[in-house]
């Protein structure tokens, strides 16, 4: 005799047990929309700080046949979710932050950045034009004129209290704008080559290819009618001879600021199949350092400590905000001492990913080995790169 189960009215304990088995954020969202009872259980569990602070990033991937949408890929389940995001499949996104992504358009008045929330009916925020001198920007590959965009907080929950910071142009200069302001503030263009930014302890820190690190304070910045307002940053470490193709800044779970440097290898242009062979092509390796800073002044680097282990940290790097997740919390799903990265490399004359983006791997900091987190698919070819996103709950 079959017993009918009233799934909608299950008690809190079995529902919480089911919820605890779900790892991917999108599964949490699916769980919450079943009915009001399941929604309340999801919300209750989410308000637990351990659940709230431990959310696996997912890959936002384009598909050639899905021309107006993108899909999400879960690395814990190795599953492409048919959760279609209303975003163009063939346009590069230059940032992923607090559940928002950023697209850019080049017009006569300047570079236009639009913040998009694909998880909330594609709510959008169009920012004032970003001025970029002709000698600083690409013409053919204009989508690479903005290297990366960062948000200090979520515009959904703090609509009048967020800051946008960008690395822009062929020289990778810096600029920022606060919510509601009409003009950007620019960091002096003599300071350039920055590939990542972090909001840390009340200051903005930026790191570059030549081991250059700067910081600046945005708390006292006011809107100005001067569309070329310029500031001078604090130099923590000046240029050196040790070049890396990418630098990243990540706040660790312990509250330290980590500097990650990446080196690339390049394939023989006559042998496209070689592009799949790492480390001879693509990412060759990473180095990770803990930065000891004088936090009182914010403008002094005391020392850099090379790390041969990430402890409980697992890093996610790419065109997204650089983030760290707990290896112990996700012990069954994440590799310890590892960096999960996506393809975010281009140079002064980038190719529009004719055979990629292929460079998506896991790098083990301890032994230098590589493994996969998302298998390369044939339909990745000639598509823009995937990027890490953290889908927000609707009550965020």
C-alpha positions, 0 to 999 in steps of 0.5 A, a space after each residue: 500500500 502506497 502512502 501519499 507524502 504531503 511534501 509541501 507540509 513536511 516538518 522543519 527537521 526533514 526539510 532542513 536535512 534536505 536543504 543541508 544536502 544541497 551545495 549549489 546556490 541555485 539548488 537553494 533557490 529552486 528549493 525556496 520556490 517550491 512553496 511557502 513552507 519550503 521558502 521559510 525553511 530556506 530563509 531560516 537556514 540561510 540566516 544561519 551565518 555559516 550557510 550565508 557565508 559559505 556559498 560556492 561560486 558557480 560558472 556563468 557559461 555561454 552557449 552558442 545556440 542560446 543566443 540571448 541567455 547564459 547558463 550556470 554550471 555547478 562544480 560540485 555536481 558537474 551539472 549545467 543547470 537550465 537556469 537561463 540568464 537573460 544575457 547576450 551569449 557572445 558579449 564579454 562581461 567585464 565583472 562579476 560582483 555581489 550577484 551583478 555582472 557588468 557589460 560595456 558599450 563604446 559610444 562617441 561620448 565615452 565608454 558606457 558601463 551597465 550593471 546588470 542583475 540577471 537574478 532579479 529581472 535583469 535590473 540595470 544601472 547605467 553609469 556615466 560615461 568613462 572618459 578614455 583617451 584615444 591612445 589608451 583604448 582599443 578600437 577593434 577589440 573594444 570589449 577589452 577596454 575595461 579590464 575589470 569592474 568591482 563593486 564595494 557592496 550590493 546595489 540591491 541592498 545598498 542602492 545609495 551607498 556603493 562604489 564602482 572601481 574599474 581597471 580600464 584601457 590598454 594601460 590598465 589605469 584606475 577610476 572610481 565613482 560613487 552611487 549617484 555621482 555624475 562624474 568619475 574620479 581618475 587615478 593619475 595615469 602615471 600609475 597603471 598596469 593594475 589587474 585586480 582591486 580589493 576593498 580592504 579595511 576601509 581602503 581600496 588596494 590595487 595590484 599590478 603585473 610588475 609587483 606594483 601595489 597602491 592604495 587610496 581612500 574613497 571615503 571623502 570623495 565628493 562629486 565634482 563638475 570636473 570630469 577629469 578629477 584626478 587623485 594620487 594613490 599611496 604607493 605601497 610597492 613600486 614597479 620591479 623587474 619581476 613581471 607576472 601576466 596577472 595579479 590578484 588580491 583576495 581577502 582570506 578567511 582569516 582576514 589577511 590580504 593575499 596577493 596572487 601572481 599568475 604566469 602564462 605560457 603561449 601555444 604555437 600559433 600553427 598548432 591549435 590543438 596545443 592550446 589544450 596542453 597545460 602547462 606549456 600553454 595557458 596558465 603555467 602557475 601561481 604564487 601566493 603571498 600574504 601581505 602584512 600592511 600598516 593598517 593605521 596609515 594604509 600606505 605601507 607594506 611591511 613585508 610579503 610572506 610567500 605561502 606554500 599552503 592556503 590553509 582553509 582557503 580555496 581561491 576563485 579567480 578570473 573576471 569576477 571579484 577574487 574570493 575565498 571559500 572554506 576547504 573544510 566546509 566544502 570538504 567533499 567538493 573542493 580540493 584543498 590548497 587550490 586555486 579555481 580559475 577561469 580564462 581572463 587573459 588578453 594582451 594589447 592585441 587580443 584575439 577574440 577567443 578563436 579556440 577558447 576560452 580554454 584556460 579553466 583549471 584547478 591549480 594546486 599550490 602545494 604540488 603545482 599540479 593541474 586538474 579540471 573543474 569544468 571540462 572543455 566543450 566544443 561550444 566554448 570555441 569563439 565564445 567569450 570567457 565564462 566567469 564565476 558568479 554567486 547567485 543571490 537569494 531573493 531576500 538578499 
